[in-house]
């Protein structure tokens, strides 16, 4: 079924919006100081579910590629993300992720041979600046371990993003299967580390069970599928600038649900970041560079060429 471009953008935007709730769910409902266990329960059940739905396994070199992407996008990213969420205010943990597009710009030059456009870089800087204004009122000294974990998680996801664009997807493999491969590989990577570092799983009460179900299903399985689906059908630049919706959502959730206040400066920062998100949807596509294309059979038996436009910036 065909989807209009505005509707497709809106559906893709649900992914970063969902990710913006991760920090509140982690700090309010989940057992404390269990970032590895939380990462496993978020990734592995979601990955196995998507594998069961897609019924497609990697072949040949894609076993290794899926393992690398799973390690970068999931296996390293999730534990570091939750470690930062446990040690930093939600808004601050999220804002560090706003530098991800600029990291992707730096990695895209050597790995993709792509020169970013001035407009893309400026839009990314405005988005990062706007999001940073949202957390200017963070109380107390920042936890250095939390900040380093947030930066490392962003760097890991950025490297995984560039490699995903460099490698593309195998013929006939959609975002559902690709997402399932990465979530499963990442979950399997973290599981033994969680057991060694954190010991036996903790006892879970009702709110914790509900929190983990939300993270595994809506926040991970559905959100990552929507994200990769959007990358395949929209230009990558458009998808990139949906990323600031994640820290903006974290700030709004903190304000509405956790009683955190927003100053006029923070509100202005939210407006700047949201404006950059909108501007990113209008970015020209003329300077995009294409990686190896792939195609998949359409319902009418023809080959549908999927857009693998390389992003100038991406979350």
N, C-alpha and C positions, 0 to 999 in steps of 0.2 A: 504494500500500500504506500503510495507516494505521500510524502510529508512536506508541507510548505516550509520555506526557509525560516520564517520567523518562529514557527512552531518547533522546528528542528533545533534552532538556537536555544529556545526556551527549555526544551527537554534536556539538551546537553548541559545547560546551566544548572539543572537540578543536581548534577554531580558535585561541583564545588560548593553549592549551597549545603548539601548533605555533609560534605567533609567539614564544613565550618561548625557543625554541631558536635564533632568528635571530642573537642576539648571539654565541653560542658558535660557530656555523657561520661567521659573518663573520670573527671574529678568528682562528679556528684553521685554516680551509681556504681562504679566498679571498685573492686578491692584495691587498696593503696599499694604502691610500690611493686606492681607486677607488670612492668611494661612488656616483657617477653611473653608471658602467659597471655596477656591481652592481645598481643600481635598474632599469636598462634590462633586464638579463637576468632579473631577477625578474619584472618586470611584463609586458613585451611578448610573450614566448613564451606565457605563461599566458593573456593576453588573447586572442591569436589562436587559441589552442586552444579556449577557451570560445566564441568567436565561431563557429568551425567546427562546434562541437557544437550550439549553440543555433540557428544559421541565422536570426537575427533582428537587423536593423539598426535604429538609431533612426529616428524619423520626425518631421518637422516641428520643433517647438520642442525636441524631445528631443536633437537634434544638439548644440545649445548647452548644454542641461542636462547631458548626458553629458560634454561637454568640461569644464564647470566642476567637476562631481563628480570626474572623473578627475584634474583638476589638484589638487584639495584632498586627496582620499583616497589618491592614488597619486603624481602628478607632483611634488608638493612633499613629501608625507609620506615616501616611500621614500628619496629622497636625504638628507633631514635625519635620518631614522632611522639610515641606515648611517653618516653622518658622526658621529653621536653614538656609535654602536657602535664605530667605530674609535678614538675619543678618550676613551671612558669605560669603566670596568669594566662588565661586562654587567649586574650587578644595579643599578648606579646609573643606567645608561642606561634600564633598564626601569622603575625606580621613578618617574621623572618622568612616565611615561605614566599613573600612577595618579591624577594630578590631572585627567585628561581628563573624567571624569564631572562634576566640579565646573565645568569650563569649559562643558560642554554645558548645565548648569543655567543659567549666566549668559546663554548665547546663546539658550536656549529662550524666555526671557521676552520679548525684543523680536521674535524671528522667529516664534515659535509661539504667543505669548500664553498661555503655560502657567506656572502657579505650582507649583514643586516641593513635594512633601510634606516635612514635617519628618523623617519616618522615612527617606525616601530620602536627604536631605542628611546626616543623622547616619550612616547606613550607609556613604555615600560617604566621609565623613571618617574613620570607623573603618578602612575599607579602605585609604585613603591613609596613615593613621598606621601601620597594621600593616605595610604594604609598606615604608614609610620605615625602620622599625626593622630590617628585613632588611639594609639597606645602611649602618648606622651604623658598621660597622667598615671602611669604605672606606679604603684606605691612601693617604697622601699628599694633596696639594692637588688639588682638582677642576679639570679643564680647563674654563675658562670658555666656550670655543667649543663644546665638547661639550655643556655644560649648556644653552647657548642653542639649539643645534641640537635637543636633545631636547625642550625647551619648545616650540620652533617647530613641530616635527613633531606634537606633541600638539595644539597649537592648530589646525593645519591639518586634522587628522583630526576634531577636534571640530566645526569649522565645516562640514566635509563631511557629518558625521553629521546635524547639524541640518537642513541643506538637503535631505539625502536623505529625512528624515522630512517635511519641508515639501512636497516635490514628489511623494512617493510613487513609484509605478511605473505605466507605461502599461497599459491593459487588455491582457490576454493575454500580458504579458511577465513571465517568472519571474526569480528571482535569478541563474540561470545567465547569461542574456543581459545583465542589468544589470551583473553583475560583469565580464563580458567587455568591455562598452562602456568601463567605467571603467579597467580594466587596460590596454586598448589605447590609449585616449586619453592616459593618464598615461605609458605607455611611449614613445609617439610624441613627447610633449612633452619628455621628458628626453633622448631619443636625440641630437638635434643639440647639446644643451648638453654632453653627455658627450664628444662628439667634439671640440668646441671647447675645453673646459676640460681634458680629460684625454688628448687625442690618440688615437692608434690603440689598439685593444684589446690588452691584455697577452697574453703567451703563457700558456697554461693547462696546468697539470699535471693528473694524474689526480684528486687530492683536490679541486682547484678545480672541475673539471668535475662531479664528484659533488656538490659543495656547491651549485653553481648549478642542477643538475637538481633537487635536493631543494627549494631555495628556490622555483623556478618551479612545480613540480608540487604537491608535498605542502603546502608552506608558503604558497603563494599561490593557485593554481588551486582546489585542493580546500578549503583552509582558508577562503578568502573565500566560496566557494559555500556551505559549511556555515554560515558566519556570517550571510549574508543570508537563507538558508533559515530559520534559527532566528528571525531578526527577523520573518519573515512568518508564522510559525506559533506562536511563543510571544509573551507580552506583552513589550514592549520593555524593561520594567524588569528582567524576569528575565534577558534577554540581557545587559543592561548590567553586571550584577554578576558576570558570568563573566569580565570583563576582568582583574581582579586575578590570575587564574590565569596570565597571561602573565609578569609579573615574578616570581611565585612559581616558575614553571617555570625561568626564567633562573637563579634562585638555586640551585635544586636541581641543575640541570645543572652550574653552576659548582662545586658541592660534590662531586657524584659523579664528573663527568668531568674537571674541571680542577684538582681538588685544593684548592679553596678551602674554608676552614673556616667553620663556623656556630657562633656563640656562643649561650648560652641566651637572650639578649635577641633575637637574630635569629630563633631558633626561636619565641619568643613572638609576635614580629611576624608570622611566617608563620601562626600559629594565628589571630591576630586577623583577618588579611586573608582567610583561608579561611573563617572564621566569617561575615564580612561577605558573602562570596560566597554562602554557604548562605542567610543571612538574606535576601539579595536575591531568591532564588527563592521566598520565602514572602511577599514584599511584597504588600500588598493592591492591587487593580486598580481600586478604586471611583473614584479621583480621576483616572483617566487621561482624556486628551483625544484625540479621534480626528481625524486628518487625512482628506483625501479618500480614501474607500475605493476599492479596485480589486477586480476579480474576474477569474477565469480559468476557462476551461471545464474541468469535471471529466471523468473517464472516462465517467461515465454521461450526459453531455450537459447537465448542470445547471451553473449558475454557482456556483462556490465563492468565498464572500467571504473575502478574506484580511485578517488582523488588521494594521491599521496604527496601533496604539496608540502615541501619542507617548511617548517615554521621559522619565521625570523625570531619569534619569542614564543615561549610556552611555559606554562606553570611547571 
